[in-house]
């Protein structure tokens, strides 16, 4: 990605009005964690062409990583104006609103996104993150279990659901989830350790 970034930097330097060079430079910066620089690249990309949902969403991601939730929310709303009903962006906006302190509005958007695309694991992860931050552990546990049902889960997904069930006060359900996970992933050491801890 560093090599790709250098190539896009060269292209933008040779032709500062080449919007696609700024866009891909911004995406490379975003992947490398250079979020402030990514924001600048996306702004330059917008100046060189019409705004697009990809530019807006990527700009929102960079602002979110910088913990600038108001700016991230504005960018995600712009992306939804350009590409309405995009579940991934609705989900990102929902989590951003929760981080801003607008919990009910954010969770409603997260649930709406899941209704549109119930097979996308990242949408469940954002809902879990949001509800945990709101200390709604029962809701978080339910979301984690829904992911097990609707998405091809891995061992970590079972562990996360079990931990949340345990934290919400349902130890028996936590044990059942770990056992179910071990049926699918009998060699998963984390699940084995979790079961031993709960039984111990």
C-alpha positions as CSV (number, residue, x, y, z in Angstrom):
1,X,0.0,0.0,0.0
2,X,2.9,2.3,0.6
3,X,4.1,1.7,-3.0
4,X,0.5,2.4,-4.3
5,X,0.4,5.6,-2.2
6,X,3.7,6.8,-3.8
7,X,2.2,6.2,-7.3
8,X,-0.9,8.1,-6.6
9,X,1.1,11.0,-5.0
10,X,3.1,11.1,-8.2
11,X,0.0,11.2,-10.4
12,X,-1.5,14.0,-8.3
13,X,1.7,16.0,-8.4
14,X,1.9,15.7,-12.2
15,X,-1.8,16.6,-12.6
16,X,-3.3,18.3,-9.5
17,X,-6.7,18.4,-11.2
18,X,-6.8,14.6,-11.6
19,X,-9.6,13.8,-9.2
20,X,-9.1,10.0,-9.4
21,X,-5.5,10.4,-8.3
22,X,-6.6,12.3,-5.2
23,X,-9.3,9.7,-4.5
24,X,-7.0,6.7,-4.6
25,X,-4.4,8.6,-2.7
26,X,-7.0,9.3,0.0
27,X,-8.0,5.6,0.1
28,X,-4.4,4.5,0.5
29,X,-3.9,7.0,3.3
30,X,-7.1,5.8,5.0
31,X,-5.9,2.2,4.8
32,X,-2.5,3.2,6.3
33,X,-4.1,5.2,9.1
34,X,-3.1,8.6,7.8
35,X,-6.6,9.9,8.4
36,X,-6.0,13.7,8.5
37,X,-4.2,13.4,5.2
38,X,-7.0,11.3,3.8
39,X,-9.5,14.0,4.5
40,X,-7.5,16.5,2.6
41,X,-7.2,14.1,-0.4
42,X,-10.9,13.5,-0.4
43,X,-11.6,17.3,-0.4
44,X,-9.3,17.7,-3.4
45,X,-11.0,14.8,-5.1
46,X,-14.4,16.5,-4.7
47,X,-13.1,19.8,-6.1
48,X,-11.8,18.0,-9.2
49,X,-15.1,16.1,-10.0
50,X,-18.7,15.7,-8.9
51,X,-19.1,14.4,-5.4
52,X,-19.7,10.6,-5.2
53,X,-21.0,8.3,-2.5
54,X,-17.5,6.6,-2.3
55,X,-15.8,9.9,-1.6
56,X,-18.4,10.9,1.0
57,X,-18.3,7.6,2.8
58,X,-14.5,7.4,2.8
59,X,-14.4,11.0,4.1
60,X,-16.8,9.9,6.9
61,X,-14.5,7.0,7.7
62,X,-11.5,9.3,8.0
63,X,-13.4,11.7,10.3
64,X,-14.7,8.9,12.4
65,X,-11.2,7.6,12.9
66,X,-10.2,11.1,13.9
67,X,-13.0,11.0,16.5
68,X,-14.7,14.0,14.8
69,X,-18.2,12.5,15.0
70,X,-20.1,15.6,13.8
71,X,-18.0,15.8,10.6
72,X,-18.3,12.0,10.1
73,X,-22.0,12.2,10.4
74,X,-22.3,15.0,7.8
75,X,-20.1,13.0,5.4
76,X,-22.2,9.8,5.9
77,X,-25.4,11.7,5.4
78,X,-24.0,13.1,2.2
79,X,-23.2,9.6,1.0
80,X,-26.7,8.5,1.7
81,X,-28.1,11.5,-0.3
82,X,-25.9,10.3,-3.2
83,X,-26.7,6.6,-2.7
84,X,-29.9,6.2,-0.6
85,X,-30.6,3.1,1.4
86,X,-27.0,1.9,1.5
87,X,-27.0,-0.4,4.5
88,X,-23.3,-0.1,5.2
89,X,-23.4,3.7,5.3
90,X,-26.6,3.7,7.4
91,X,-24.8,1.4,9.9
92,X,-21.8,3.7,10.0
93,X,-23.9,6.7,10.5
94,X,-25.9,4.9,13.2
95,X,-22.7,4.1,15.2
96,X,-21.5,7.6,14.8
97,X,-24.7,9.0,16.2
98,X,-24.4,6.7,19.2
99,X,-20.9,8.0,19.7
100,X,-22.3,11.6,19.5
101,X,-24.8,10.8,22.4
102,X,-27.8,10.3,20.1
103,X,-28.3,6.7,21.2
104,X,-31.9,6.0,20.2
105,X,-31.6,7.6,16.8
106,X,-28.3,5.7,16.1
107,X,-29.6,2.3,17.2
108,X,-32.7,2.8,15.0
109,X,-30.5,3.4,12.0
110,X,-28.3,0.3,12.9
111,X,-31.4,-1.9,13.1
112,X,-32.7,-0.4,9.8
113,X,-29.4,-1.3,8.1
114,X,-29.7,-4.9,9.3
115,X,-33.2,-5.2,7.9
116,X,-31.8,-4.2,4.5
117,X,-28.8,-6.5,4.6
118,X,-29.2,-9.2,7.3
119,X,-26.3,-11.3,6.0
120,X,-23.6,-8.7,6.5
121,X,-21.5,-9.5,9.6
122,X,-20.0,-6.0,10.0
123,X,-23.5,-4.6,10.6
124,X,-24.0,-6.8,13.6
125,X,-20.6,-5.9,14.9
126,X,-21.5,-2.2,14.8
127,X,-24.8,-2.8,16.5
128,X,-23.0,-4.8,19.3
129,X,-20.4,-2.0,19.7
130,X,-23.2,0.6,19.9
131,X,-25.3,-1.2,22.4
132,X,-22.3,-2.1,24.6
133,X,-21.3,1.6,24.7
134,X,-24.9,2.4,25.8
135,X,-24.6,-0.4,28.5
136,X,-27.5,-2.3,26.8
137,X,-25.9,-5.6,27.4
138,X,-29.0,-7.7,26.8
139,X,-29.4,-6.0,23.4
140,X,-25.8,-6.5,22.6
141,X,-25.9,-10.2,23.4
142,X,-29.0,-10.6,21.3
143,X,-27.3,-8.9,18.3
144,X,-24.2,-11.1,18.8
145,X,-26.5,-14.2,18.7
146,X,-28.4,-13.0,15.7
147,X,-25.0,-12.8,13.9
148,X,-24.5,-16.5,14.7
149,X,-27.8,-17.3,13.0
150,X,-27.6,-15.1,10.0
151,X,-23.9,-15.0,9.1
152,X,-21.4,-17.8,8.7
153,X,-19.8,-17.4,12.2
154,X,-16.2,-18.1,13.3
155,X,-15.1,-19.2,16.7
156,X,-14.6,-15.6,17.8
157,X,-18.2,-14.8,17.1
158,X,-19.3,-17.6,19.4
159,X,-16.9,-16.4,22.1
160,X,-18.1,-12.8,21.8
161,X,-21.8,-13.9,22.1
162,X,-21.0,-16.0,25.1
163,X,-19.1,-13.2,26.9
164,X,-21.9,-10.8,26.3
165,X,-24.5,-13.3,27.6
166,X,-22.3,-13.9,30.7
167,X,-21.9,-10.1,31.3
168,X,-25.7,-9.7,31.0
169,X,-26.2,-12.3,33.7
170,X,-27.1,-15.4,31.8
171,X,-24.3,-17.8,32.6
172,X,-26.3,-20.9,31.4
173,X,-26.8,-19.4,28.0
174,X,-23.1,-18.4,27.8
175,X,-22.2,-22.0,28.5
176,X,-24.6,-23.3,25.8
177,X,-23.1,-20.9,23.2
178,X,-19.6,-22.0,24.0
179,X,-20.6,-25.6,23.7
180,X,-22.4,-24.9,20.3
181,X,-19.2,-23.2,19.1
182,X,-17.1,-26.1,20.1
183,X,-19.3,-28.4,18.0
184,X,-18.4,-26.4,15.0
185,X,-14.8,-25.6,16.0
186,X,-13.6,-28.4,18.3
187,X,-10.0,-27.2,18.3
188,X,-10.8,-23.6,19.2
189,X,-8.6,-23.0,22.3
190,X,-10.4,-19.8,23.2
191,X,-13.7,-21.6,23.4
192,X,-12.2,-24.4,25.4
193,X,-10.7,-22.0,27.8
194,X,-13.9,-20.0,28.1
195,X,-15.9,-23.1,29.0
196,X,-13.3,-24.1,31.6
197,X,-13.5,-20.7,33.2
198,X,-17.3,-20.7,33.4
199,X,-17.4,-24.2,34.8
200,X,-14.5,-23.4,37.1
